[in-house]
């Protein structure tokens, strides 16, 4: 399904922001651009993040983001450049703080940390999800003796400490697919870290990196939080998705209105429309969650059937 429908993350995600021009820049600049794009991506769509980073690059000549150039901008100018992203004022402050740490002679020696714990503890505004995505897409720094040589840029080797990045799309979809379950005790709320712990027990380590963009793109196109294309989904009718009923209900309601069907017609197995004595229509919605055996996917967990009725 992802191959058929291109998503914004495929062309504007943090992992593809470094284009051919950026690849002529230093490894330090590439890594900084990845980190900045991740910082800006919080509570922001990929399209706006991409535009903000491109605008930032356009203010520099050559189009290369460095700590020194970020610090050379006033707070007002930097804020105006990234105004299209969410919480831009706070992110302006974070960018200045990060640039101050990475400037030549700064406390980090110009190099971004290469462990998740150090990333999260060192940089303001960088959480576990951003740290994991950075480590999965950053470039290896050359040895000190090779710092001035033009070498092929290599991705950091996959490492189990990088983890599986969980954002809002991954969090929502994995609960819909019953791959992540809420805790038994209150508050029965699934946090990104709880979801990550459960998913890392299910998903093979070699698939951790590809899982995030795979599900993010699926959530951006076929299965949005507010608009679901259940008719285009390959798992429709399998019982694997808890949100499928809502998608069918909305689709069926539109179909009934367009075709002007009679009130007593049954339009799906999930919604029955009846007419009372006054001729008014009412909907009796019955949700049936069939027995689903996804034992191989969830490491031995087996789901029981559950029927709920709402009138």
C-alpha positions as CSV (number, residue, x, y, z in Angstrom):
1,X,0.0,0.0,0.0
2,X,2.9,2.4,0.7
3,X,4.5,1.6,-2.6
4,X,1.3,2.6,-4.4
5,X,0.7,5.9,-2.6
6,X,3.7,8.2,-2.1
7,X,3.7,10.1,1.2
8,X,5.2,13.4,2.3
9,X,7.7,11.6,4.5
10,X,9.2,9.9,1.5
11,X,10.3,13.1,-0.1
12,X,10.4,15.6,2.8
13,X,11.3,13.5,5.9
14,X,14.4,14.3,7.9
15,X,16.2,11.4,6.4
16,X,15.9,12.7,2.8
17,X,16.4,16.4,3.5
18,X,20.1,16.3,2.7
19,X,19.9,16.6,-1.1
20,X,22.7,16.6,-3.7
21,X,23.8,20.1,-2.8
22,X,23.9,19.3,0.9
23,X,26.0,16.2,0.3
24,X,28.8,18.5,-0.9
25,X,28.8,20.1,2.6
26,X,30.7,18.8,5.5
27,X,29.5,15.8,7.5
28,X,29.1,18.1,10.5
29,X,26.8,20.3,8.5
30,X,24.8,17.4,7.2
31,X,24.3,16.0,10.7
32,X,23.3,19.4,12.0
33,X,20.7,19.8,9.3
34,X,19.2,16.4,10.2
35,X,19.1,17.4,13.9
36,X,17.6,20.8,13.2
37,X,14.9,19.3,10.9
38,X,14.0,16.8,13.6
39,X,13.8,19.6,16.2
40,X,11.5,21.6,13.9
41,X,9.3,18.6,13.0
42,X,7.7,18.4,16.5
43,X,4.0,19.1,16.2
44,X,4.6,20.1,12.5
45,X,3.8,18.4,9.2
46,X,6.7,17.3,7.0
47,X,5.8,19.9,4.3
48,X,6.2,22.8,6.7
49,X,9.4,21.4,8.3
50,X,10.9,20.9,4.8
51,X,10.0,24.5,3.8
52,X,11.4,25.9,7.1
53,X,14.8,24.1,6.6
54,X,15.0,25.2,2.9
55,X,14.3,28.8,4.0
56,X,17.0,28.6,6.6
57,X,19.5,27.3,4.1
58,X,18.5,30.1,1.6
59,X,19.7,32.7,4.2
60,X,23.2,31.4,4.0
61,X,25.8,31.4,1.2
62,X,26.7,28.7,0.4
63,X,23.5,27.0,1.4
64,X,25.0,25.3,4.4
65,X,23.7,25.3,7.9
66,X,26.5,25.7,10.5
67,X,26.3,26.6,14.2
68,X,28.2,29.9,13.5
69,X,25.6,30.9,10.9
70,X,22.7,30.1,13.2
71,X,24.2,32.2,15.9
72,X,24.8,35.1,13.5
73,X,21.1,35.5,13.1
74,X,19.1,37.6,15.5
75,X,16.3,35.8,17.4
76,X,13.7,37.8,15.5
77,X,15.2,36.9,12.1
78,X,15.5,33.2,13.0
79,X,12.0,33.1,14.3
80,X,10.6,34.7,11.2
81,X,12.4,32.1,9.0
82,X,10.9,29.1,10.9
83,X,7.5,30.7,11.6
84,X,5.7,28.1,9.6
85,X,6.4,25.3,12.2
86,X,4.6,24.7,15.4
87,X,6.0,26.4,18.6
88,X,8.5,28.4,16.5
89,X,9.4,30.8,19.2
90,X,10.4,28.0,21.6
91,X,12.3,26.2,18.8
92,X,14.2,29.4,18.0
93,X,15.6,29.4,21.6
94,X,16.4,25.7,21.3
95,X,18.3,26.2,18.0
96,X,20.4,29.0,19.5
97,X,21.3,26.8,22.5
98,X,22.2,23.8,20.3
99,X,24.3,26.0,18.0
100,X,26.1,27.4,21.0
101,X,27.1,24.0,22.2
102,X,28.3,22.9,18.7
103,X,30.2,26.1,17.7
104,X,33.9,25.7,17.3
105,X,35.4,25.8,20.7
106,X,32.1,24.9,22.3
107,X,31.6,22.2,24.9
108,X,31.0,19.4,22.3
109,X,33.9,20.2,20.0
110,X,31.6,20.6,17.0
111,X,30.3,17.0,17.1
112,X,26.8,15.9,17.9
113,X,26.7,13.0,20.4
114,X,26.3,9.5,19.0
115,X,24.3,7.8,21.8
116,X,20.6,8.2,22.5
117,X,21.1,9.0,26.2
118,X,23.6,11.8,25.4
119,X,21.4,13.3,22.7
120,X,18.4,13.5,25.0
121,X,20.3,14.8,28.0
122,X,22.4,17.3,26.1
123,X,20.1,19.1,23.6
124,X,16.9,20.9,24.6
125,X,13.8,20.0,22.6
126,X,15.3,16.6,21.5
127,X,13.3,13.6,22.9
128,X,13.8,9.9,22.4
129,X,11.9,9.7,19.1
130,X,14.1,12.5,17.6
131,X,17.2,11.0,19.1
132,X,16.5,7.6,17.5
133,X,15.7,9.1,14.1
134,X,18.9,11.2,14.2
135,X,21.1,8.2,15.0
136,X,19.5,6.1,12.3
137,X,20.1,8.8,9.6
138,X,23.2,10.7,10.7
139,X,26.6,10.2,9.1
140,X,29.7,8.9,10.6
141,X,32.3,11.5,11.5
142,X,35.7,10.8,10.0
143,X,38.7,10.2,12.1
144,X,40.5,13.4,13.2
145,X,43.3,12.7,10.7
146,X,40.8,12.4,7.9
147,X,38.7,15.4,8.9
148,X,39.7,17.4,5.8
149,X,39.4,14.6,3.3
150,X,36.4,14.1,1.0
151,X,35.2,10.6,1.9
152,X,32.1,8.8,1.0
153,X,29.4,9.5,3.6
154,X,28.3,6.3,5.4
155,X,25.3,5.9,7.6
156,X,25.9,5.0,11.2
157,X,25.8,1.2,11.6
158,X,22.4,0.0,13.0
159,X,22.6,-0.6,16.7
160,X,20.1,-2.0,19.1
161,X,20.4,1.0,21.3
162,X,18.9,3.2,18.5
163,X,15.5,1.7,19.1
164,X,12.2,2.1,17.2
165,X,11.0,5.7,16.9
166,X,7.4,6.2,18.0
167,X,5.6,9.3,16.9
168,X,1.9,10.2,16.8
169,X,1.3,8.1,13.6
170,X,3.1,5.0,15.0
171,X,1.4,5.4,18.3
172,X,-2.1,5.6,16.8
173,X,-1.8,2.9,14.2
174,X,-0.1,0.3,16.3
175,X,-3.0,0.6,18.8
176,X,-5.5,0.3,15.9
177,X,-3.8,-2.8,14.8
178,X,-3.7,-4.3,18.3
179,X,0.1,-4.5,18.3
180,X,0.3,-2.2,21.3
181,X,-2.1,-2.7,24.3
182,X,-2.7,-0.3,27.2
183,X,-1.6,-1.1,30.7
184,X,-4.0,-3.0,32.9
185,X,-3.7,-0.4,35.8
186,X,-4.9,3.1,35.7
187,X,-4.2,5.4,34.0
188,X,-4.8,3.1,31.1
189,X,-2.9,5.3,28.7
190,X,-0.3,4.2,26.1
191,X,2.7,6.6,26.0
192,X,5.3,6.6,23.2
193,X,7.8,5.0,25.5
194,X,5.4,2.2,26.5
195,X,4.6,1.6,22.8
196,X,8.3,1.6,22.0
197,X,9.0,-1.0,24.6
198,X,6.2,-3.3,23.4
199,X,7.0,-2.8,19.7
200,X,10.7,-3.6,20.2
201,X,9.7,-7.0,21.6
202,X,7.6,-7.7,18.4
203,X,9.5,-6.1,15.5
204,X,12.8,-7.6,14.5
205,X,15.7,-5.2,15.1
206,X,16.7,-5.1,11.5
207,X,13.2,-3.6,10.8
208,X,13.3,-0.9,13.5
209,X,14.6,1.8,11.2
210,X,12.1,1.2,8.4
211,X,9.1,0.9,10.6
212,X,8.7,4.6,11.5
213,X,8.6,6.0,7.9
214,X,6.5,3.0,6.8
215,X,3.8,3.7,9.3
216,X,4.2,7.5,9.2
217,X,3.5,7.5,5.5
218,X,0.6,5.1,5.9
219,X,-0.9,7.5,8.4
220,X,-0.3,10.5,6.1
221,X,-2.1,9.0,3.2
222,X,-4.4,6.0,3.6
223,X,-5.2,6.0,7.3
224,X,-5.3,9.5,8.7
225,X,-6.5,10.4,12.1
226,X,-9.5,12.2,10.8
227,X,-9.9,10.7,7.3
228,X,-9.6,7.0,6.7
229,X,-9.6,5.3,3.3
230,X,-10.8,1.9,4.5
231,X,-11.9,1.1,1.0
232,X,-8.3,1.3,-0.2
233,X,-6.8,-0.6,2.7
234,X,-5.6,-4.1,2.1
235,X,-6.4,-5.3,5.6
236,X,-10.0,-4.1,5.5
237,X,-12.3,-7.0,6.5
238,X,-9.6,-9.0,8.2
239,X,-10.5,-7.8,11.7
240,X,-7.0,-6.6,12.4
241,X,-7.9,-2.9,12.6
242,X,-10.2,-1.5,15.4
243,X,-10.8,1.7,13.5
244,X,-12.3,0.0,10.4
245,X,-15.9,0.2,11.7
246,X,-15.7,4.0,11.9
247,X,-14.3,4.3,8.5
248,X,-17.1,2.1,7.1
249,X,-19.7,4.0,8.9
250,X,-18.7,7.3,7.4
251,X,-18.3,5.9,4.0
252,X,-21.7,4.1,4.1
253,X,-23.4,7.2,5.3
254,X,-22.2,9.3,2.4
255,X,-23.1,6.5,0.0
256,X,-26.7,6.3,1.4
257,X,-27.1,10.1,1.0
258,X,-25.8,10.1,-2.6
259,X,-27.9,7.2,-3.7
260,X,-31.0,8.3,-1.7
261,X,-31.6,4.8,-0.4
262,X,-34.6,4.0,1.7
263,X,-34.4,4.3,5.4
264,X,-34.9,0.7,6.2
265,X,-32.2,-0.6,4.0
266,X,-29.2,-2.3,5.6
267,X,-26.1,-0.7,4.2
268,X,-23.4,-2.8,5.8
269,X,-22.8,-5.4,8.4
270,X,-21.9,-2.7,10.9
271,X,-24.8,-0.2,10.5
272,X,-28.5,-0.9,10.1
273,X,-30.9,2.0,9.4
274,X,-34.5,1.6,10.4
275,X,-37.6,3.8,10.2
276,X,-39.9,4.5,13.1
277,X,-43.6,5.3,13.0
278,X,-42.9,9.0,12.3
279,X,-40.7,8.2,9.3
280,X,-37.6,9.5,11.0
281,X,-34.5,7.5,10.5
282,X,-32.3,6.3,13.3
283,X,-29.1,4.3,13.3
284,X,-28.5,1.2,15.3
285,X,-24.8,0.8,15.3
286,X,-23.4,-2.5,16.3
287,X,-19.7,-3.0,16.4
288,X,-18.5,-6.6,16.1
289,X,-14.8,-7.3,16.8
290,X,-14.2,-10.8,15.5
291,X,-11.7,-13.3,17.0
292,X,-8.3,-12.3,15.7
293,X,-5.3,-14.5,16.0
294,X,-2.2,-12.5,15.5
295,X,-0.1,-14.7,17.7
296,X,2.9,-14.6,15.3
297,X,2.8,-10.8,15.3
298,X,2.5,-10.1,19.0
299,X,4.7,-12.8,20.4
300,X,2.1,-15.2,21.7
301,X,-0.6,-12.8,22.7
302,X,-4.0,-14.0,21.6
303,X,-7.0,-11.6,21.4
304,X,-10.5,-12.6,22.5
305,X,-13.7,-11.6,20.8
306,X,-15.5,-8.6,22.2
307,X,-19.0,-7.3,21.2
308,X,-20.2,-3.9,22.1
309,X,-23.5,-2.3,21.1
310,X,-24.5,1.4,21.1
311,X,-27.8,2.8,20.3
